Amino acid sequence: MERIICLVMGYVFGLFQTGYLYGKYKGIDIRQHGSGNSGSTNALRVMGVRAGLIVFLGDFFKTVIPCFLVRILFGSQPDYLYVWILYAGFGVILGHNFPFYLNFKGGKGIAATAGIVTSLDWRLMLLCLAAFVLVVAVTRYVSLGSLIVSTILVVWNVVMGQMGAYGLSAAARPEFYGISAVIAAMAFWRHRANIVRLVQGKENKVGAKKK
């Protein structure tokens, strides 16, 4: 039951499509421009830095809030608390990526993933932020930085889980690892076209002039 509650709660929060709503406020459907996604990266490319920041923060906090609510609702279950947080975060990603009222056409869930990372551990947040900034600064590929962050999330959670962190019981750890892997797999799946372009050397770079 906890799994269903967390997934549904997360999905409902994820339905708040910041990019789509901000685009409508500006008179455009963000899904009809750029990459066709309603996330912060496409908002940045199509509507500028301010729009990209607003959309990112909206998608970030719509994840942080339900993850915080999970701490309140299920604080009496410390051995599974971080598992429930991941379920809520994954629910947000599902709502963000596949909003039913927009024909299941949303974003890629990276800002939501950042919200999960922040909700789990501030040390993980700093590590992911540093890695993302470094990768994007060196390569100018936002997609590559996003995939690196998703990978770090899985590796960190497995290592910390094996070290006995977060109060996870032995029974909870496999599920904790599994949900972490599913979240990362979703990111890779949503970035499959980007991965092909990265391999081909045709991926869009931050700051590159539009042809």
Buried (B, 14 or more C-beta within 10 A) or exposed (E): EBBEBBBBBBBBBBBBBBBBBBBEEEEBEBBEBBBEBBBBBBBBBBBEEEBBEBBBEBBBBBBBBBBBBBBEBBEEBEBBBBBBBBBBBBBBBBBBBBBEEBEEBBBBBBBBBBBBBBBBBEEBBEBBBEBBEEBBEEBBBBBBBBBBBBBBBBEBBBEBBEEEEBEBEEEBBEBBBEBBBBBBEBBBEBBEEBBEBBEEEEBBEBEEEEE
